[in-house]
Protein backbone atom coordinates (compact mmCIF):
# COMPACT_ATOMS: atom_id res chain seq x y z
CA UNK A 1 0.00 0.00 0.00
CA UNK A 2 1.42 3.39 -0.99
CA UNK A 3 1.90 6.05 1.68
CA UNK A 4 -0.15 9.21 1.30
CA UNK A 5 1.75 12.47 1.30
CA UNK A 6 1.02 14.42 4.46
CA UNK A 7 2.15 17.77 3.02
CA UNK A 8 -0.56 20.15 1.95
CA UNK A 9 -0.65 23.92 1.67
CA UNK A 10 -2.30 25.64 4.62
CA UNK A 11 -3.83 29.02 3.72
CA UNK A 12 -2.41 31.95 5.64
CA UNK A 13 0.88 30.30 6.68
CA UNK A 14 4.14 31.65 5.34
CA UNK A 15 7.31 29.69 5.00
CA UNK A 16 9.24 31.59 7.63
CA UNK A 17 12.52 30.07 6.51
CA UNK A 18 12.01 31.75 3.14
CA UNK A 19 10.32 34.99 4.18
CA UNK A 20 12.27 35.79 7.36
CA UNK A 21 15.98 36.38 6.96
CA UNK A 22 16.81 37.03 10.61
CA UNK A 23 15.39 36.69 14.10
CA UNK A 24 12.98 39.53 14.93
CA UNK A 25 14.60 42.22 17.09
CA UNK A 26 11.86 42.06 19.75
CA UNK A 27 8.78 39.99 20.64
CA UNK A 28 6.64 42.91 19.43
CA UNK A 29 8.02 42.39 15.92
CA UNK A 30 7.75 38.60 15.97
CA UNK A 31 4.84 36.84 14.30
CA UNK A 32 3.29 33.81 16.00
CA UNK A 33 1.58 31.67 13.40
CA UNK A 34 -0.94 28.87 13.84
CA UNK A 35 -2.51 26.17 11.72
CA UNK A 36 -5.82 24.31 12.05
CA UNK A 37 -5.73 21.56 14.67
CA UNK A 38 -6.12 18.31 12.69
CA UNK A 39 -7.74 16.63 15.72
CA UNK A 40 -9.69 19.49 17.29
CA UNK A 41 -12.30 17.15 18.83
CA UNK A 42 -9.66 15.31 20.84
CA UNK A 43 -7.75 16.48 23.90
CA UNK A 44 -4.04 15.76 23.47
CA UNK A 45 -0.86 17.36 24.76
CA UNK A 46 1.78 19.08 22.66
CA UNK A 47 5.04 19.46 24.56
CA UNK A 48 7.68 21.95 23.39
CA UNK A 49 11.13 22.27 24.90
CA UNK A 50 13.48 25.25 24.56
CA UNK A 51 16.64 24.55 26.57
CA UNK A 52 18.60 27.58 25.31
CA UNK A 53 16.35 30.59 25.88
CA UNK A 54 17.95 33.96 26.64
CA UNK A 55 16.72 37.39 27.62
CA UNK A 56 18.43 40.32 29.34
CA UNK A 57 18.46 41.30 32.99
CA UNK A 58 16.88 44.78 33.20
CA UNK A 59 19.19 45.74 36.09
CA UNK A 60 22.63 44.57 34.88
CA UNK A 61 22.07 44.09 31.15
CA UNK A 62 23.63 40.62 31.43
CA UNK A 63 21.98 37.66 29.69
CA UNK A 64 19.55 35.51 31.64
CA UNK A 65 19.58 31.88 30.50
CA UNK A 66 16.55 29.65 30.90
CA UNK A 67 15.08 26.29 30.01
CA UNK A 68 11.50 26.90 28.90
CA UNK A 69 8.89 24.16 28.62
CA UNK A 70 5.57 24.78 26.92
CA UNK A 71 2.86 22.16 27.35
CA UNK A 72 -0.57 22.73 25.86
CA UNK A 73 -3.80 21.10 24.78
CA UNK A 74 -4.71 22.85 21.54
CA UNK A 75 -8.14 24.21 20.77
CA UNK A 76 -9.00 24.94 17.15
CA UNK A 77 -5.42 25.84 16.22
CA UNK A 78 -1.86 24.67 16.92
CA UNK A 79 1.29 26.77 17.14
CA UNK A 80 3.58 26.61 14.14
CA UNK A 81 6.95 25.65 15.63
CA UNK A 82 9.27 27.61 13.32
CA UNK A 83 7.36 30.81 14.13
CA UNK A 84 7.54 29.92 17.84
CA UNK A 85 11.33 29.45 17.59
CA UNK A 86 11.70 32.90 16.01
CA UNK A 87 9.40 34.41 18.65
CA UNK A 88 11.33 32.89 21.57
CA UNK A 89 14.67 33.90 20.03
CA UNK A 90 13.43 37.49 19.76
CA UNK A 91 13.71 37.83 23.56
CA UNK A 92 17.52 37.76 23.36
CA UNK A 93 17.60 41.58 23.22
CA UNK A 94 14.64 42.10 25.58
CA UNK A 95 15.41 43.54 29.02
CA UNK A 96 12.76 42.23 31.42
CA UNK A 97 12.48 40.47 34.74
CA UNK A 98 12.12 36.69 34.49
CA UNK A 99 8.57 36.80 35.86
CA UNK A 100 7.57 39.30 33.17
CA UNK A 101 9.16 37.22 30.39
CA UNK A 102 7.23 34.04 31.23
CA UNK A 103 3.94 35.88 31.76
CA UNK A 104 4.42 37.72 28.44
CA UNK A 105 5.01 34.44 26.62
CA UNK A 106 1.89 33.00 28.27
CA UNK A 107 -0.29 35.96 27.24
CA UNK A 108 1.03 35.99 23.66
CA UNK A 109 0.51 32.24 23.19
CA UNK A 110 -3.02 32.33 24.63
CA UNK A 111 -3.85 35.23 22.31
CA UNK A 112 -2.31 33.47 19.28
CA UNK A 113 -3.80 29.97 19.54
CA UNK A 114 -6.49 29.95 22.27
CA UNK A 115 -5.41 26.62 23.83
CA UNK A 116 -7.71 24.61 26.08
CA UNK A 117 -4.89 24.26 28.60
CA UNK A 118 -1.44 25.85 28.59
CA UNK A 119 1.40 25.45 31.06
CA UNK A 120 4.66 27.34 30.67
CA UNK A 121 7.63 26.67 32.92
CA UNK A 122 10.71 28.87 32.81
CA UNK A 123 13.65 27.55 34.82
CA UNK A 124 16.29 30.28 34.88
CA UNK A 125 19.96 29.50 35.45
CA UNK A 126 21.17 30.39 38.93
CA UNK A 127 23.07 33.64 39.39
CA UNK A 128 24.70 34.49 42.68
CA UNK A 129 23.67 31.10 44.07
CA UNK A 130 19.95 31.67 43.51
CA UNK A 131 17.87 29.89 40.89
CA UNK A 132 14.41 31.01 39.86
CA UNK A 133 11.52 29.17 38.19
CA UNK A 134 8.29 30.71 36.97
CA UNK A 135 5.21 28.61 36.14
CA UNK A 136 2.11 30.08 34.50
CA UNK A 137 -1.02 28.11 33.63
CA UNK A 138 -4.14 28.69 31.55
CA UNK A 139 -6.84 28.11 32.57
CA UNK A 140 -5.72 28.78 36.12
CA UNK A 141 -8.11 26.37 37.85
CA UNK A 142 -7.52 22.68 37.24
CA UNK A 143 -4.63 22.94 34.82
CA UNK A 144 -2.04 21.71 37.31
CA UNK A 145 -3.87 18.41 37.84
CA UNK A 146 -4.23 17.86 34.11
CA UNK A 147 -0.66 18.79 33.16
CA UNK A 148 1.58 15.95 31.96
CA UNK A 149 4.16 14.57 34.37
CA UNK A 150 7.81 14.58 33.30
C-alpha positions, 0 to 999 in steps of 0.5 A: 500500500502506498503512503499518502503524502502528508504535506498540503498547503495551509492558507495563511501560513508563510514559510518563515525560513524563506520569508524571514531572513533574521530573528525579529529584534523584539517579541513585538516584531515577531509573528506567531503563526498557527494552523488548524488543529487536525484533531480538534475534537480530541484532547491531546498534549503538545510538549515543546522544549526550549533549553537555550532561551535567553533574555536580558536582565533589566538591572545589569544588562547581562543575559539571563539563561533559561530552560523553557517548557511549553505544554498545551492542549490545543483548541482549534489551532496549533502553534507553528513551531518555526514561528515559535522558535523565532518568537522565543529567540526574539527575547535575546535583546529584551530587558525584562524580569524573568517573571515578566518574560514568562507571563508575556510568553503565556499571554502571547501564546493564549492570544495566538492559539487559544489553547484549552490548557497551557502550562509554561515553565521557565527555569532560569539559570542560577546567578549568585547562588539563587535559581528562579523558576516561573510557572504560568497556567491557563486556565488557572483552575484545574490545569495543574492536575491535568498537566503531563508529568515529566 
